[in-house]
Amino acid sequence: MEHIVNEIHLLLIEHKKTVAVAESCTGGLTSKLFTDIAGSSQYFILGIVAYSNQAKRAILKVPYRIIAKYGAVSKPVAMAMAKSIRENAKTDFGIGITGIAGPKGATPQKPIGTVFVAMDSKNKKICKRFSFKGNRNTVRKQAALNALELLKLLL
């Protein structure tokens, strides 16, 4: 785990890029991974945990109609979270993470472990759906680490 965090740390500093994170199911773990390393203030600007739909709407301005149509755990919501956090923090990259870590909240279409991770930059947008296995902590850790892997693709 430390390897990818250190790699991202060095890449962000080398490329003089900044990042902000809007998290839901990871509960701040992605932000923690960034800020565990001394010197992260050079690139890590903002991290928020928008756990409820109300927070996603009020703070991140995710339109109600998107949440109503697709559900909070969806590609459109993850993309809206990533775009909003990037624009609000005025960073080069925005990360949006939403999912179902369990043990409750699953549906037949979205079982426990379903996570959407979105990256937003001026020139590129990526969103990936993951189906992680394991308990709540394992799902959250996998989501956070895969968010860093996706960010690496944009760097």
VMD Tcl script that builds the backbone (N, CA, C; Angstrom):
set m [mol new atoms 465]
animate dup $m
set s [atomselect $m all]
$s set {name element resname resid chain x y z} {
  {N N MET 1 A 0.826 -1.196 0.000}
  {CA C MET 1 A 0.000 0.000 0.000}
  {C C MET 1 A 0.869 1.258 0.000}
  {N N GLU 2 A 1.890 1.256 0.801}
  {CA C GLU 2 A 2.744 2.443 0.880}
  {C C GLU 2 A 3.409 2.755 -0.453}
  {N N HIS 3 A 3.675 1.716 -1.255}
  {CA C HIS 3 A 4.359 1.911 -2.530}
  {C C HIS 3 A 3.572 2.842 -3.447}
  {N N ILE 4 A 2.290 2.574 -3.645}
  {CA C ILE 4 A 1.476 3.405 -4.539}
  {C C ILE 4 A 1.311 4.813 -3.965}
  {N N VAL 5 A 1.170 4.927 -2.663}
  {CA C VAL 5 A 1.016 6.242 -2.037}
  {C C VAL 5 A 2.283 7.071 -2.263}
  {N N ASN 6 A 3.431 6.472 -2.035}
  {CA C ASN 6 A 4.699 7.179 -2.254}
  {C C ASN 6 A 4.893 7.546 -3.719}
  {N N GLU 7 A 4.506 6.640 -4.603}
  {CA C GLU 7 A 4.642 6.891 -6.034}
  {C C GLU 7 A 3.780 8.087 -6.458}
  {N N ILE 8 A 2.535 8.116 -6.014}
  {CA C ILE 8 A 1.637 9.222 -6.332}
  {C C ILE 8 A 2.169 10.528 -5.738}
  {N N HIS 9 A 2.655 10.459 -4.506}
  {CA C HIS 9 A 3.243 11.623 -3.827}
  {C C HIS 9 A 4.332 12.250 -4.703}
  {N N LEU 10 A 5.256 11.419 -5.147}
  {CA C LEU 10 A 6.369 11.918 -5.958}
  {C C LEU 10 A 5.908 12.439 -7.313}
  {N N LEU 11 A 4.958 11.750 -7.943}
  {CA C LEU 11 A 4.460 12.178 -9.254}
  {C C LEU 11 A 3.736 13.531 -9.166}
  {N N LEU 12 A 2.913 13.699 -8.140}
  {CA C LEU 12 A 2.200 14.962 -7.993}
  {C C LEU 12 A 3.164 16.124 -7.769}
  {N N ILE 13 A 4.186 15.903 -6.962}
  {CA C ILE 13 A 5.181 16.956 -6.715}
  {C C ILE 13 A 5.982 17.224 -7.987}
  {N N GLU 14 A 6.426 16.163 -8.649}
  {CA C GLU 14 A 7.231 16.307 -9.871}
  {C C GLU 14 A 6.468 17.073 -10.958}
  {N N HIS 15 A 5.197 16.755 -11.122}
  {CA C HIS 15 A 4.395 17.395 -12.172}
  {C C HIS 15 A 3.712 18.680 -11.713}
  {N N LYS 16 A 3.935 19.030 -10.432}
  {CA C LYS 16 A 3.338 20.244 -9.856}
  {C C LYS 16 A 1.823 20.265 -10.051}
  {N N LYS 17 A 1.183 19.164 -9.682}
  {CA C LYS 17 A -0.272 19.010 -9.808}
  {C C LYS 17 A -0.907 18.949 -8.426}
  {N N THR 18 A -2.181 19.340 -8.377}
  {CA C THR 18 A -2.923 19.333 -7.122}
  {C C THR 18 A -4.138 18.422 -7.236}
  {N N VAL 19 A -4.625 17.984 -6.070}
  {CA C VAL 19 A -5.741 17.038 -6.046}
  {C C VAL 19 A -6.676 17.350 -4.883}
  {N N ALA 20 A -7.957 17.039 -5.096}
  {CA C ALA 20 A -8.971 17.127 -4.051}
  {C C ALA 20 A -9.835 15.868 -4.145}
  {N N VAL 21 A -10.382 15.447 -3.018}
  {CA C VAL 21 A -11.117 14.184 -2.954}
  {C C VAL 21 A -12.490 14.389 -2.326}
  {N N ALA 22 A -13.504 13.819 -2.979}
  {CA C ALA 22 A -14.858 13.750 -2.420}
  {C C ALA 22 A -15.158 12.267 -2.218}
  {N N GLU 23 A -15.262 11.859 -0.960}
  {CA C GLU 23 A -15.437 10.443 -0.638}
  {C C GLU 23 A -16.778 10.187 0.013}
  {N N SER 24 A -17.271 9.001 -0.197}
  {CA C SER 24 A -18.466 8.561 0.505}
  {C C SER 24 A -18.131 7.275 1.257}
  {N N CYS 25 A -18.170 6.143 0.587}
  {CA C CYS 25 A -17.997 4.851 1.270}
  {C C CYS 25 A -16.624 4.675 1.911}
  {N N THR 26 A -15.620 5.374 1.431}
  {CA C THR 26 A -14.272 5.236 1.992}
  {C C THR 26 A -14.096 6.060 3.267}
  {N N GLY 27 A -15.043 6.936 3.559}
  {CA C GLY 27 A -15.060 7.641 4.830}
  {C C GLY 27 A -13.822 8.443 5.164}
  {N N GLY 28 A -13.115 8.935 4.164}
  {CA C GLY 28 A -11.920 9.736 4.406}
  {C C GLY 28 A -10.610 8.971 4.280}
  {N N LEU 29 A -10.690 7.686 3.981}
  {CA C LEU 29 A -9.470 6.871 3.899}
  {C C LEU 29 A -8.538 7.345 2.781}
  {N N THR 30 A -9.102 7.741 1.649}
  {CA C THR 30 A -8.260 8.211 0.543}
  {C C THR 30 A -7.523 9.486 0.953}
  {N N SER 31 A -8.235 10.388 1.593}
  {CA C SER 31 A -7.604 11.619 2.074}
  {C C SER 31 A -6.516 11.307 3.094}
  {N N LYS 32 A -6.788 10.340 3.961}
  {CA C LYS 32 A -5.807 9.928 4.957}
  {C C LYS 32 A -4.540 9.398 4.294}
  {N N LEU 33 A -4.706 8.589 3.246}
  {CA C LEU 33 A -3.537 8.041 2.552}
  {C C LEU 33 A -2.658 9.158 1.995}
  {N N PHE 34 A -3.301 10.178 1.425}
  {CA C PHE 34 A -2.533 11.320 0.920}
  {C C PHE 34 A -1.806 12.029 2.056}
  {N N THR 35 A -2.509 12.307 3.138}
  {CA C THR 35 A -1.954 13.154 4.197}
  {C C THR 35 A -1.083 12.408 5.191}
  {N N ASP 36 A -0.970 11.105 5.065}
  {CA C ASP 36 A -0.041 10.345 5.912}
  {C C ASP 36 A 1.410 10.692 5.602}
  {N N ILE 37 A 1.650 11.237 4.421}
  {CA C ILE 37 A 3.022 11.528 3.991}
  {C C ILE 37 A 3.334 13.006 4.200}
  {N N ALA 38 A 4.438 13.267 4.884}
  {CA C ALA 38 A 4.892 14.644 5.079}
  {C C ALA 38 A 5.139 15.284 3.725}
  {N N GLY 39 A 4.708 16.508 3.573}
  {CA C GLY 39 A 4.893 17.224 2.311}
  {C C GLY 39 A 3.682 17.157 1.403}
  {N N SER 40 A 2.646 16.438 1.824}
  {CA C SER 40 A 1.457 16.312 0.980}
  {C C SER 40 A 0.707 17.633 0.813}
  {N N SER 41 A 1.003 18.604 1.659}
  {CA C SER 41 A 0.342 19.911 1.530}
  {C C SER 41 A 0.743 20.618 0.227}
  {N N GLN 42 A 1.773 20.120 -0.435}
  {CA C GLN 42 A 2.168 20.687 -1.727}
  {C C GLN 42 A 1.141 20.392 -2.816}
  {N N TYR 43 A 0.359 19.329 -2.647}
  {CA C TYR 43 A -0.576 18.931 -3.695}
  {C C TYR 43 A -1.977 18.580 -3.186}
  {N N PHE 44 A -2.117 18.178 -1.934}
  {CA C PHE 44 A -3.433 17.794 -1.429}
  {C C PHE 44 A -4.123 19.033 -0.883}
  {N N ILE 45 A -5.211 19.435 -1.539}
  {CA C ILE 45 A -5.868 20.699 -1.210}
  {C C ILE 45 A -7.096 20.513 -0.327}
  {N N LEU 46 A -7.912 19.512 -0.635}
  {CA C LEU 46 A -9.180 19.359 0.075}
  {C C LEU 46 A -9.658 17.918 0.030}
  {N N GLY 47 A -10.192 17.471 1.134}
  {CA C GLY 47 A -10.842 16.165 1.191}
  {C C GLY 47 A -12.112 16.290 2.007}
  {N N ILE 48 A -13.225 15.822 1.448}
  {CA C ILE 48 A -14.472 15.843 2.207}
  {C C ILE 48 A -15.124 14.462 2.146}
  {N N VAL 49 A -15.863 14.160 3.196}
  {CA C VAL 49 A -16.650 12.938 3.233}
  {C C VAL 49 A -18.110 13.368 3.119}
  {N N ALA 50 A -18.678 13.115 1.946}
  {CA C ALA 50 A -20.094 13.411 1.697}
  {C C ALA 50 A -20.821 12.074 1.757}
  {N N TYR 51 A -21.120 11.646 2.969}
  {CA C TYR 51 A -21.634 10.304 3.189}
  {C C TYR 51 A -23.108 10.179 2.835}
  {N N SER 52 A -23.872 11.209 3.117}
  {CA C SER 52 A -25.318 11.150 2.856}
  {C C SER 52 A -25.647 11.767 1.499}
  {N N ASN 53 A -26.815 11.400 0.984}
  {CA C ASN 53 A -27.285 12.019 -0.258}
  {C C ASN 53 A -27.474 13.515 -0.060}
  {N N GLN 54 A -27.918 13.910 1.119}
  {CA C GLN 54 A -28.114 15.330 1.423}
  {C C GLN 54 A -26.788 16.085 1.292}
  {N N ALA 55 A -25.722 15.508 1.811}
  {CA C ALA 55 A -24.404 16.148 1.709}
  {C C ALA 55 A -23.931 16.195 0.254}
  {N N LYS 56 A -24.192 15.135 -0.478}
  {CA C LYS 56 A -23.807 15.122 -1.895}
  {C C LYS 56 A -24.518 16.244 -2.641}
  {N N ARG 57 A -25.776 16.475 -2.299}
  {CA C ARG 57 A -26.545 17.535 -2.968}
  {C C ARG 57 A -26.135 18.916 -2.463}
  {N N ALA 58 A -26.083 19.092 -1.150}
  {CA C ALA 58 A -25.847 20.416 -0.566}
  {C C ALA 58 A -24.415 20.904 -0.747}
  {N N ILE 59 A -23.456 20.051 -0.509}
  {CA C ILE 59 A -22.055 20.473 -0.533}
  {C C ILE 59 A -21.424 20.308 -1.911}
  {N N LEU 60 A -21.690 19.167 -2.545}
  {CA C LEU 60 A -21.076 18.886 -3.845}
  {C C LEU 60 A -21.966 19.282 -5.021}
  {N N LYS 61 A -23.191 19.713 -4.724}
  {CA C LYS 61 A -24.123 20.152 -5.767}
  {C C LYS 61 A -24.430 19.049 -6.783}
  {N N VAL 62 A -24.426 17.788 -6.334}
  {CA C VAL 62 A -24.849 16.694 -7.203}
  {C C VAL 62 A -26.360 16.858 -7.380}
  {N N PRO 63 A -26.821 17.012 -8.610}
  {CA C PRO 63 A -28.253 17.241 -8.813}
  {C C PRO 63 A -29.123 16.099 -8.266}
  {N N TYR 64 A -30.194 16.471 -7.620}
  {CA C TYR 64 A -31.123 15.493 -7.062}
  {C C TYR 64 A -31.587 14.515 -8.132}
  {N N ARG 65 A -31.850 15.021 -9.339}
  {CA C ARG 65 A -32.363 14.160 -10.408}
  {C C ARG 65 A -31.377 13.056 -10.776}
  {N N ILE 66 A -30.091 13.316 -10.661}
  {CA C ILE 66 A -29.093 12.279 -10.960}
  {C C ILE 66 A -29.132 11.193 -9.886}
  {N N ILE 67 A -29.189 11.610 -8.625}
  {CA C ILE 67 A -29.259 10.633 -7.538}
  {C C ILE 67 A -30.560 9.838 -7.644}
  {N N ALA 68 A -31.666 10.515 -7.929}
  {CA C ALA 68 A -32.962 9.844 -8.028}
  {C C ALA 68 A -32.997 8.849 -9.189}
  {N N LYS 69 A -32.389 9.208 -10.300}
  {CA C LYS 69 A -32.436 8.357 -11.491}
  {C C LYS 69 A -31.473 7.174 -11.411}
  {N N TYR 70 A -30.244 7.418 -10.948}
  {CA C TYR 70 A -29.200 6.395 -10.995}
  {C C TYR 70 A -28.851 5.798 -9.632}
  {N N GLY 71 A -29.214 6.470 -8.558}
  {CA C GLY 71 A -28.824 6.055 -7.220}
  {C C GLY 71 A -27.516 6.699 -6.822}
  {N N ALA 72 A -27.293 6.800 -5.513}
  {CA C ALA 72 A -26.070 7.432 -5.010}
  {C C ALA 72 A -24.823 6.658 -5.411}
  {N N VAL 73 A -24.970 5.351 -5.550}
  {CA C VAL 73 A -23.849 4.499 -5.968}
  {C C VAL 73 A -23.983 4.279 -7.467}
  {N N SER 74 A -23.365 5.185 -8.233}
  {CA C SER 74 A -23.483 5.135 -9.687}
  {C C SER 74 A -22.367 5.945 -10.341}
  {N N LYS 75 A -22.149 5.663 -11.604}
  {CA C LYS 75 A -21.146 6.399 -12.375}
  {C C LYS 75 A -21.487 7.893 -12.450}
  {N N PRO 76 A -22.743 8.278 -12.779}
  {CA C PRO 76 A -23.032 9.717 -12.854}
  {C C PRO 76 A -22.787 10.459 -11.541}
  {N N VAL 77 A -23.086 9.832 -10.419}
  {CA C VAL 77 A -22.866 10.489 -9.135}
  {C C VAL 77 A -21.363 10.605 -8.854}
  {N N ALA 78 A -20.611 9.545 -9.088}
  {CA C ALA 78 A -19.153 9.597 -8.876}
  {C C ALA 78 A -18.522 10.677 -9.757}
  {N N MET 79 A -18.968 10.766 -11.009}
  {CA C MET 79 A -18.430 11.773 -11.919}
  {C C MET 79 A -18.777 13.192 -11.437}
  {N N ALA 80 A -20.013 13.373 -10.990}
  {CA C ALA 80 A -20.425 14.684 -10.489}
  {C C ALA 80 A -19.632 15.067 -9.242}
  {N N MET 81 A -19.378 14.098 -8.362}
  {CA C MET 81 A -18.591 14.356 -7.155}
  {C C MET 81 A -17.180 14.797 -7.524}
  {N N ALA 82 A -16.549 14.082 -8.458}
  {CA C ALA 82 A -15.171 14.389 -8.863}
  {C C ALA 82 A -15.075 15.773 -9.501}
  {N N LYS 83 A -16.029 16.080 -10.374}
  {CA C LYS 83 A -16.018 17.385 -11.046}
  {C C LYS 83 A -16.231 18.514 -10.038}
  {N N SER 84 A -17.184 18.336 -9.157}
  {CA C SER 84 A -17.507 19.367 -8.177}
  {C C SER 84 A -16.330 19.655 -7.250}
  {N N ILE 85 A -15.711 18.615 -6.733}
  {CA C ILE 85 A -14.603 18.829 -5.790}
  {C C ILE 85 A -13.415 19.487 -6.499}
  {N N ARG 86 A -13.167 19.106 -7.751}
  {CA C ARG 86 A -12.068 19.722 -8.507}
  {C C ARG 86 A -12.342 21.202 -8.742}
  {N N GLU 87 A -13.569 21.515 -9.152}
  {CA C GLU 87 A -13.904 22.914 -9.432}
  {C C GLU 87 A -13.920 23.760 -8.167}
  {N N ASN 88 A -14.474 23.222 -7.086}
  {CA C ASN 88 A -14.541 23.980 -5.836}
  {C C ASN 88 A -13.166 24.212 -5.223}
  {N N ALA 89 A -12.310 23.214 -5.290}
  {CA C ALA 89 A -10.977 23.334 -4.703}
  {C C ALA 89 A -9.974 23.968 -5.668}
  {N N LYS 90 A -10.395 24.132 -6.923}
  {CA C LYS 90 A -9.522 24.691 -7.966}
  {C C LYS 90 A -8.230 23.887 -8.093}
  {N N THR 91 A -8.407 22.567 -8.193}
  {CA C THR 91 A -7.257 21.671 -8.315}
  {C C THR 91 A -7.153 21.124 -9.739}
  {N N ASP 92 A -6.030 20.488 -10.013}
  {CA C ASP 92 A -5.840 19.847 -11.312}
  {C C ASP 92 A -6.676 18.577 -11.437}
  {N N PHE 93 A -6.825 17.854 -10.325}
  {CA C PHE 93 A -7.559 16.598 -10.333}
  {C C PHE 93 A -8.596 16.563 -9.222}
  {N N GLY 94 A -9.739 15.984 -9.542}
  {CA C GLY 94 A -10.766 15.718 -8.550}
  {C C GLY 94 A -11.059 14.230 -8.546}
  {N N ILE 95 A -11.227 13.672 -7.368}
  {CA C ILE 95 A -11.543 12.255 -7.209}
  {C C ILE 95 A -12.900 12.149 -6.531}
  {N N GLY 96 A -13.767 11.322 -7.092}
  {CA C GLY 96 A -15.065 11.047 -6.487}
  {C C GLY 96 A -15.214 9.558 -6.244}
  {N N ILE 97 A -15.586 9.186 -5.036}
  {CA C ILE 97 A -15.716 7.767 -4.683}
  {C C ILE 97 A -17.058 7.547 -4.001}
  {N N THR 98 A -17.831 6.610 -4.525}
  {CA C THR 98 A -19.109 6.248 -3.915}
  {C C THR 98 A -19.313 4.743 -4.085}
  {N N GLY 99 A -19.849 4.114 -3.051}
  {CA C GLY 99 A -20.021 2.666 -3.143}
  {C C GLY 99 A -20.758 2.085 -1.955}
  {N N ILE 100 A -20.799 0.767 -1.938}
  {CA C ILE 100 A -21.462 0.017 -0.879}
  {C C ILE 100 A -20.411 -0.859 -0.201}
  {N N ALA 101 A -19.978 -0.435 0.985}
  {CA C ALA 101 A -18.956 -1.175 1.720}
  {C C ALA 101 A -19.561 -2.299 2.565}
  {N N GLY 102 A -20.848 -2.211 2.856}
  {CA C GLY 102 A -21.523 -3.243 3.638}
  {C C GLY 102 A -21.467 -2.964 5.122}
  {N N PRO 103 A -22.026 -3.793 5.932}
  {CA C PRO 103 A -22.642 -5.072 5.571}
  {C C PRO 103 A -24.059 -4.938 5.019}
  {N N LYS 104 A -24.642 -3.728 5.063}
  {CA C LYS 104 A -25.985 -3.530 4.521}
  {C C LYS 104 A -25.928 -2.598 3.331}
  {N N GLY 105 A -27.084 -2.416 2.684}
  {CA C GLY 105 A -27.186 -1.461 1.588}
  {C C GLY 105 A -27.130 -2.067 0.203}
  {N N ALA 106 A -26.923 -3.363 0.114}
  {CA C ALA 106 A -26.795 -4.016 -1.184}
  {C C ALA 106 A -28.151 -4.185 -1.861}
  {N N THR 107 A -28.118 -4.231 -3.178}
  {CA C THR 107 A -29.271 -4.587 -3.996}
  {C C THR 107 A -28.798 -5.657 -4.979}
  {N N PRO 108 A -29.720 -6.335 -5.656}
  {CA C PRO 108 A -29.278 -7.326 -6.652}
  {C C PRO 108 A -28.389 -6.715 -7.743}
  {N N GLN 109 A -28.679 -5.467 -8.135}
  {CA C GLN 109 A -27.878 -4.809 -9.174}
  {C C GLN 109 A -26.566 -4.236 -8.630}
  {N N LYS 110 A -26.565 -3.937 -7.335}
  {CA C LYS 110 A -25.384 -3.333 -6.711}
  {C C LYS 110 A -25.096 -4.061 -5.400}
  {N N PRO 111 A -24.390 -5.191 -5.489}
  {CA C PRO 111 A -24.064 -5.940 -4.269}
  {C C PRO 111 A -22.997 -5.233 -3.436}
  {N N ILE 112 A -22.810 -5.708 -2.222}
  {CA C ILE 112 A -21.742 -5.193 -1.373}
  {C C ILE 112 A -20.429 -5.311 -2.146}
  {N N GLY 113 A -19.629 -4.262 -2.078}
  {CA C GLY 113 A -18.365 -4.233 -2.810}
  {C C GLY 113 A -18.442 -3.448 -4.107}
  {N N THR 114 A -19.651 -3.019 -4.488}
  {CA C THR 114 A -19.800 -2.190 -5.687}
  {C C THR 114 A -19.317 -0.781 -5.363}
  {N N VAL 115 A -18.336 -0.328 -6.113}
  {CA C VAL 115 A -17.756 1.001 -5.889}
  {C C VAL 115 A -17.488 1.655 -7.238}
  {N N PHE 116 A -17.815 2.937 -7.317}
  {CA C PHE 116 A -17.489 3.737 -8.492}
  {C C PHE 116 A -16.441 4.760 -8.086}
  {N N VAL 117 A -15.345 4.793 -8.846}
  {CA C VAL 117 A -14.274 5.759 -8.607}
  {C C VAL 117 A -14.144 6.605 -9.865}
  {N N ALA 118 A -14.265 7.911 -9.693}
  {CA C ALA 118 A -14.165 8.836 -10.823}
  {C C ALA 118 A -12.999 9.792 -10.637}
  {N N MET 119 A -12.386 10.129 -11.761}
  {CA C MET 119 A -11.315 11.120 -11.810}
  {C C MET 119 A -11.743 12.201 -12.772}
  {N N ASP 120 A -11.520 13.435 -12.382}
  {CA C ASP 120 A -11.882 14.548 -13.243}
  {C C ASP 120 A -10.703 15.507 -13.341}
  {N N SER 121 A -10.340 15.838 -14.567}
  {CA C SER 121 A -9.355 16.887 -14.820}
  {C C SER 121 A -9.891 17.700 -15.993}
  {N N LYS 122 A -9.215 18.781 -16.317}
  {CA C LYS 122 A -9.700 19.613 -17.424}
  {C C LYS 122 A -9.787 18.824 -18.719}
  {N N ASN 123 A -8.825 17.963 -18.956}
  {CA C ASN 123 A -8.737 17.296 -20.244}
  {C C ASN 123 A -9.178 15.839 -20.260}
  {N N LYS 124 A -9.365 15.249 -19.097}
  {CA C LYS 124 A -9.697 13.831 -19.076}
  {C C LYS 124 A -10.602 13.495 -17.907}
  {N N LYS 125 A -11.539 12.612 -18.181}
  {CA C LYS 125 A -12.455 12.124 -17.158}
  {C C LYS 125 A -12.509 10.608 -17.253}
  {N N ILE 126 A -12.414 9.958 -16.105}
  {CA C ILE 126 A -12.440 8.497 -16.047}
  {C C ILE 126 A -13.383 8.100 -14.919}
  {N N CYS 127 A -14.154 7.064 -15.148}
  {CA C CYS 127 A -14.923 6.476 -14.057}
  {C C CYS 127 A -14.905 4.966 -14.241}
  {N N LYS 128 A -14.610 4.288 -13.168}
  {CA C LYS 128 A -14.518 2.837 -13.227}
  {C C LYS 128 A -15.397 2.225 -12.147}
  {N N ARG 129 A -16.098 1.169 -12.525}
  {CA C ARG 129 A -16.910 0.417 -11.567}
  {C C ARG 129 A -16.084 -0.774 -11.093}
  {N N PHE 130 A -16.054 -0.951 -9.787}
  {CA C PHE 130 A -15.339 -2.071 -9.190}
  {C C PHE 130 A -16.319 -2.969 -8.442}
  {N N SER 131 A -15.973 -4.238 -8.361}
  {CA C SER 131 A -16.734 -5.209 -7.565}
  {C C SER 131 A -15.747 -5.876 -6.620}
  {N N PHE 132 A -15.563 -5.279 -5.460}
  {CA C PHE 132 A -14.604 -5.786 -4.499}
  {C C PHE 132 A -15.211 -6.881 -3.631}
  {N N LYS 133 A -14.385 -7.767 -3.187}
  {CA C LYS 133 A -14.782 -8.836 -2.268}
  {C C LYS 133 A -14.178 -8.543 -0.901}
  {N N GLY 134 A -14.844 -9.057 0.125}
  {CA C GLY 134 A -14.296 -8.911 1.471}
  {C C GLY 134 A -15.236 -8.151 2.384}
  {N N ASN 135 A -14.739 -7.903 3.592}
  {CA C ASN 135 A -15.551 -7.192 4.582}
  {C C ASN 135 A -15.497 -5.684 4.337}
  {N N ARG 136 A -16.190 -4.953 5.167}
  {CA C ARG 136 A -16.310 -3.494 5.033}
  {C C ARG 136 A -14.950 -2.807 4.924}
  {N N ASN 137 A -14.043 -3.144 5.825}
  {CA C ASN 137 A -12.724 -2.499 5.810}
  {C C ASN 137 A -11.934 -2.847 4.562}
  {N N THR 138 A -12.042 -4.084 4.110}
  {CA C THR 138 A -11.336 -4.512 2.910}
  {C C THR 138 A -11.859 -3.773 1.681}
  {N N VAL 139 A -13.175 -3.645 1.583}
  {CA C VAL 139 A -13.778 -2.932 0.454}
  {C C VAL 139 A -13.318 -1.471 0.457}
  {N N ARG 140 A -13.336 -0.846 1.609}
  {CA C ARG 140 A -12.930 0.559 1.697}
  {C C ARG 140 A -11.460 0.745 1.316}
  {N N LYS 141 A -10.613 -0.149 1.811}
  {CA C LYS 141 A -9.180 -0.064 1.503}
  {C C LYS 141 A -8.939 -0.269 0.007}
  {N N GLN 142 A -9.598 -1.272 -0.577}
  {CA C GLN 142 A -9.439 -1.524 -2.017}
  {C C GLN 142 A -9.913 -0.328 -2.842}
  {N N ALA 143 A -11.011 0.281 -2.415}
  {CA C ALA 143 A -11.533 1.450 -3.131}
  {C C ALA 143 A -10.530 2.602 -3.095}
  {N N ALA 144 A -9.994 2.886 -1.933}
  {CA C ALA 144 A -9.030 3.979 -1.796}
  {C C ALA 144 A -7.771 3.729 -2.619}
  {N N LEU 145 A -7.254 2.517 -2.564}
  {CA C LEU 145 A -6.036 2.193 -3.317}
  {C C LEU 145 A -6.279 2.228 -4.821}
  {N N ASN 146 A -7.435 1.765 -5.250}
  {CA C ASN 146 A -7.748 1.810 -6.675}
  {C C ASN 146 A -7.973 3.238 -7.149}
  {N N ALA 147 A -8.436 4.105 -6.277}
  {CA C ALA 147 A -8.538 5.522 -6.627}
  {C C ALA 147 A -7.148 6.087 -6.927}
  {N N LEU 148 A -6.174 5.706 -6.123}
  {CA C LEU 148 A -4.799 6.171 -6.364}
  {C C LEU 148 A -4.261 5.606 -7.674}
  {N N GLU 149 A -4.577 4.362 -7.952}
  {CA C GLU 149 A -4.136 3.739 -9.218}
  {C C GLU 149 A -4.734 4.481 -10.422}
  {N N LEU 150 A -6.010 4.851 -10.321}
  {CA C LEU 150 A -6.641 5.602 -11.420}
  {C C LEU 150 A -6.006 6.977 -11.579}
  {N N LEU 151 A -5.705 7.625 -10.455}
  {CA C LEU 151 A -5.054 8.923 -10.527}
  {C C LEU 151 A -3.709 8.808 -11.241}
  {N N LYS 152 A -3.015 7.741 -10.947}
  {CA C LYS 152 A -1.714 7.500 -11.578}
  {C C LYS 152 A -1.840 7.460 -13.108}
  {N N LEU 153 A -2.943 6.930 -13.608}
  {CA C LEU 153 A -3.160 6.891 -15.058}
  {C C LEU 153 A -3.245 8.293 -15.664}
  {N N LEU 154 A -3.763 9.233 -14.899}
  {CA C LEU 154 A -3.878 10.598 -15.406}
  {C C LEU 154 A -2.575 11.381 -15.285}
  {N N LEU 155 A -1.710 10.914 -14.409}
  {CA C LEU 155 A -0.420 11.605 -14.235}
  {C C LEU 155 A 0.534 11.116 -15.305}
}
mol reanalyze $m
mol bondsrecalc $m
mol representation Tube
mol addrep $m
